[in-house]
Amino acid sequence: MSDAYDVVVIGAGIAGLSAALYTSRQNLKTLVISKDLGGQLNMTTLIENYPGISKIGGPELAKRVEQQARSFGAEIVFDEVDEIVRDGNAFIIRTYGGDEVRALAIILAFGKTPKELGVPGEQKFKNRGVSYCSICDAPFFKGKDIALVSWGDLAIEPATIINGVASRFYWIFPGDEPGVEREFLDQLLAHGKVVLVPNSEVVEIRGSRSVEGIVVKNRKSGEVREIPVSAVFIEVGYVTKSDFVRGLVELNERGEIIADWEGKTSAPGIYAAGDIVAYPYKQAVISAAMGVAAALSATSYVMSLKGKPMKTIIDWKAHK
């Protein structure tokens, strides 16, 4: 990863990935920073109303657009933005992982952010064993003991992925059952890796340089015990988390970013797209289109800064 980019896209849902596809295809040096891959798409097991595709899973759609963006040179890192500071005609973006990059333009497309547990150790070990995206990070812990905090439909995909890589898999959930179909659960249990931890919650994440264990409390008995693991995956839904751009761009009372139809926000050089924008229709195809609009606007802005102003970008090209 370099330290200077034309465009930094924050968020790797369908809006952010679509934006990155377009800016990178226009030969702009593009970096995507995101906590996970897919965002809200990871909560959608079947999409039947995306134009041109009869049926597709949300994570698969995200993966396809990711591959397209990467094919044109977009870089993607899994981290979380802590701060954005304007520096003349550029911006400085700092992450919780300790990286600092510069960009001429920013596209805010982080949608709804994965929910956190809010327990001691969670912030300290982000990207060091604490993850909110099993698709992104589970392969890094192959052969290790792993914990998953999730339940219901949200847990199906991460449970499947983690079960495929873990040596032992502790599944922590607040009820008597994890809330999935019995057939699916029986299939997982048949592998002999899964340890169910019902009626429980993680109250602390421990370690030195990285995660070494979690402290779990039984909600019924009050019993507290430590479970040694190398990673804990937290997949319990999403929330709007826009405080880090408050004061930088205009927000509404719900914390959504106010942007026009071109993706322009109240701050020159900062664009927004997807579910984080104050727009009533939260659909994948709309978010993708918003990402493209923001990308084209950002491209025009960056080219102007480089002394190559352009009024309209014609993206339809004939190929021989």
Secondary structure as the mmCIF struct_conf table of DSSP 4:
data_model
#
loop_
_struct_conf.conf_type_id
_struct_conf.id
_struct_conf.beg_label_comp_id
_struct_conf.beg_label_asym_id
_struct_conf.beg_label_seq_id
_struct_conf.end_label_comp_id
_struct_conf.end_label_asym_id
_struct_conf.end_label_seq_id
BEND BEND1 ASP A 3 ASP A 3
STRN STRN1 ALA A 4 ILE A 10
BEND BEND2 GLY A 13 GLY A 13
HELX_RH_AL_P HELX_RH_AL_P1 ILE A 14 ARG A 25
TURN_TY1_P TURN_TY1_P1 GLN A 26 ASN A 27
STRN STRN2 THR A 30 SER A 34
BEND BEND3 LYS A 35 GLY A 38
HELX_RH_3T_P HELX_RH_3T_P1 GLY A 39 MET A 43
BEND BEND4 THR A 45 THR A 45
STRN STRN3 ILE A 47 ILE A 47
STRN STRN4 TYR A 50 TYR A 50
TURN_TY1_P TURN_TY1_P2 PRO A 51 GLY A 52
STRN STRN5 ILE A 53 ILE A 53
BEND BEND5 SER A 54 LYS A 55
STRN STRN6 ILE A 56 ILE A 56
HELX_RH_AL_P HELX_RH_AL_P2 GLY A 58 SER A 71
TURN_TY1_P TURN_TY1_P3 PHE A 72 GLY A 73
STRN STRN7 GLU A 75 PHE A 78
STRN STRN8 VAL A 81 ASP A 87
TURN_TY1_P TURN_TY1_P4 GLY A 88 ASN A 89
STRN STRN9 ALA A 90 THR A 95
TURN_TY1_P TURN_TY1_P5 TYR A 96 GLY A 97
BEND BEND6 GLY A 98 GLY A 98
STRN STRN10 GLU A 100 LEU A 108
STRN STRN11 LYS A 112 PRO A 114
HELX_LH_PP_P HELX_LH_PP_P1 LYS A 115 LYS A 115
TURN_TY1_P TURN_TY1_P6 PRO A 120 PHE A 125
STRN STRN12 LYS A 126 LYS A 126
TURN_TY1_P TURN_TY1_P7 ASN A 127 GLY A 129
STRN STRN13 VAL A 130 SER A 131
BEND BEND7 TYR A 132 TYR A 132
HELX_RH_AL_P HELX_RH_AL_P3 SER A 134 ASP A 137
HELX_RH_3T_P HELX_RH_3T_P2 ALA A 138 PHE A 141
TURN_TY1_P TURN_TY1_P8 LYS A 142 GLY A 143
BEND BEND8 LYS A 144 LYS A 144
STRN STRN14 ASP A 145 VAL A 149
HELX_RH_3T_P HELX_RH_3T_P3 GLY A 152 ALA A 155
HELX_RH_AL_P HELX_RH_AL_P4 ILE A 156 VAL A 165
BEND BEND9 SER A 167 SER A 167
STRN STRN15 ARG A 168 ILE A 172
BEND BEND10 PRO A 174 GLU A 177
BEND BEND11 GLY A 179 VAL A 180
HELX_RH_AL_P HELX_RH_AL_P5 ARG A 182 LEU A 189
TURN_TY1_P TURN_TY1_P9 ALA A 190 GLY A 192
STRN STRN16 VAL A 194 VAL A 197
BEND BEND12 ASN A 199 ASN A 199
STRN STRN17 SER A 200 GLY A 207
BEND BEND13 SER A 208 SER A 210
STRN STRN18 VAL A 211 ASN A 218
TURN_TY1_P TURN_TY1_P10 ARG A 219 SER A 221
STRN STRN19 VAL A 224 PRO A 228
BEND BEND14 SER A 230 SER A 230
STRN STRN20 ALA A 231 ILE A 234
BEND BEND15 VAL A 236 VAL A 236
STRN STRN21 TYR A 238 THR A 240
HELX_RH_3T_P HELX_RH_3T_P4 ASP A 243 VAL A 245
STRN STRN22 ARG A 246 ARG A 246
TURN_TY1_P TURN_TY1_P11 GLY A 247 LEU A 248
STRN STRN23 VAL A 249 VAL A 249
STRN STRN24 LEU A 251 LEU A 251
TURN_TY1_P TURN_TY1_P12 GLU A 253 ARG A 254
BEND BEND16 GLY A 255 GLY A 255
HELX_LH_PP_P HELX_LH_PP_P2 GLU A 256 GLU A 256
STRN STRN25 ILE A 257 ILE A 257
HELX_LH_PP_P HELX_LH_PP_P3 ILE A 258 ILE A 258
TURN_TY1_P TURN_TY1_P13 TRP A 261 GLU A 262
STRN STRN26 LYS A 264 LYS A 264
BEND BEND17 SER A 266 ALA A 267
TURN_TY1_P TURN_TY1_P14 PRO A 268 GLY A 269
STRN STRN27 ILE A 270 ALA A 272
HELX_RH_3T_P HELX_RH_3T_P5 GLY A 274 ILE A 276
STRN STRN28 VAL A 277 VAL A 277
BEND BEND18 ALA A 278 ALA A 278
BEND BEND19 PRO A 280 PRO A 280
HELX_RH_AL_P HELX_RH_AL_P6 ALA A 284 LEU A 305
TURN_TY1_P TURN_TY1_P15 LYS A 306 GLY A 307
BEND BEND20 LYS A 311 LYS A 311
#
